[in-house]
Amino acid sequence: MSREIKTPGPDHPITVEKHPARVVVRVGDQVVADTTAALALREADYPVVPYIPLADVDQALLKDSDTTTYCPFKGDASYYSLVTGAGEVTDAIWTYREPYPAVADIAGHVAFYANKVTIGEE
């Protein structure tokens, strides 16, 4: 199956830059990620998404998921669930392991669904 690959441009801009603040992600009271090295991905009219280095996520809480999705601007996304003392949060995290060149900086980073975790800036 051939997939359409789109390049960001004036009709659908995407920028990736250093996130200006410390980002802390929690499930309940448990910290699952804490970083000062996040990237801020701005895409079209969507809210800014912090992409956190995978190394700054508590690896003991990650569970690989079989879920995958596709973005014609970024590539194939893989997912992780979070397993905490409070239970499992299914598909709370996505990552582009081999992102397209226009967003290559997000390789090695993950993003969290804001409706599944608490994302704070400090």
Stockholm file with secondary structure:
# STOCKHOLM 1.0

chainA/1-122         MSREIKTPGPDHPITVEKHPARVVVRVGDQVVADTTAALALREADYPVVPYIPLADVDQALLKDSDTTTYCPFKGDASYYSLVTGAGEVTDAIWTYREPYPAVADIAGHVAFYANKVTIGEE
#=GR chainA/1-122 SS CCCCCCCCBTTBCEEEEECSSCEEEEETTEEEEEESCCEEEEETTSCCEEEEEGGGBCGGGEEEEEEEEEETTTEEEEEEEEEETTEEEEEEEEECSSCCGGGGGGTTEEEECTTTSEEEEC
#=GC SS_cons         CCCCCCCCBTTBCEEEEECSSCEEEEETTEEEEEESCCEEEEETTSCCEEEEEGGGBCGGGEEEEEEEEEETTTEEEEEEEEEETTEEEEEEEEECSSCCGGGGGGTTEEEECTTTSEEEEC
//
